[in-house]
Amino acid sequence: MSETKKQFFSNKICRFCNDDMSKVYIDFFDVKALKPLISERGKIVPSRISGNCAKCQRILTRAIKKARNIALLPFAVEH
């Protein structure tokens, strides 16, 4: 008897990648695009939760860190 396993999670698709785009650029000035990818504690959301591919997740991490350095995004929540 073979049982089929049910998938509980749907396949996540990278929101930055498209097949027609060879160069992915995530602008660090675009705070509206970066804000949902930061948790409420100020941490960067991992790719297994956000659904980003590894390449876009690295680019995204650099963009968030740049935005933090020029004070567009907070490093941590207020005390």
N, C-alpha and C positions, 0 to 999 in steps of 0.2 A: 504494500500500500504506500503509494507516494503521495505525500501531502504537499500542496503548493503553499509557499510562503506568501503572505500578504505584505505589500509594501505600505508602511505607515506614513512615509514621507514622500512627497513628490520630488522629482528631480529639480534641483535648483539651477537656475541659469544665471550666468554672470551678466550683470546689468550694464557693464561697460564694453563687453566684447560683442562684435558682430562679425559675420564671415567676410563682409566687404571691407571692413576696416583692418588694415595691417598694423597701423600705429595707434596705440591707445594713449591718450593724453588726458589726465585728470587734473583739472585746474584747482590749485589750492586756494584761489580767491572765491571759488564757488562754495560758499558755506552751506547753502541749502542742499547741495548734493552730498556734502561730507557729514552733516549733522546726524542723519539717521544711521550712519555707520559707526557712531560712537555711543557707548552705553551710557546709562544715566549716572554712572560713577566716573565717567570720563575716559574709560578704556576703549581701545579699538576693538570692534566686534570681529571675532575670528571668521575665517573664510568658510568654515563648515556651517556656520550659522547664517552668514550673509549670502552665501552662495557664489561668491566671487571665485574666479580661477586664480591660480597661484601668481601668475604674472600680474594680473590686475590688482591683486591684494598687496603685492610689493609696491606697486606704483601708488596705490591708495595710502599705504602706510607712510610713504615719503611725503605725500601731499598733506596728510593730517599733521605730521610733525612740522612741516614748513608753516602751516597755518597756525599752529600753536606758538611757534617762535615769533611770529609777527602779531600775536595777540588777537587773531581772529577766532580761535577756538580755545576753550579753557584747558589747562593741564589737568585739573581736578575740580571737583565740586567745591562750593564754598563751605567753610567750616560752620 
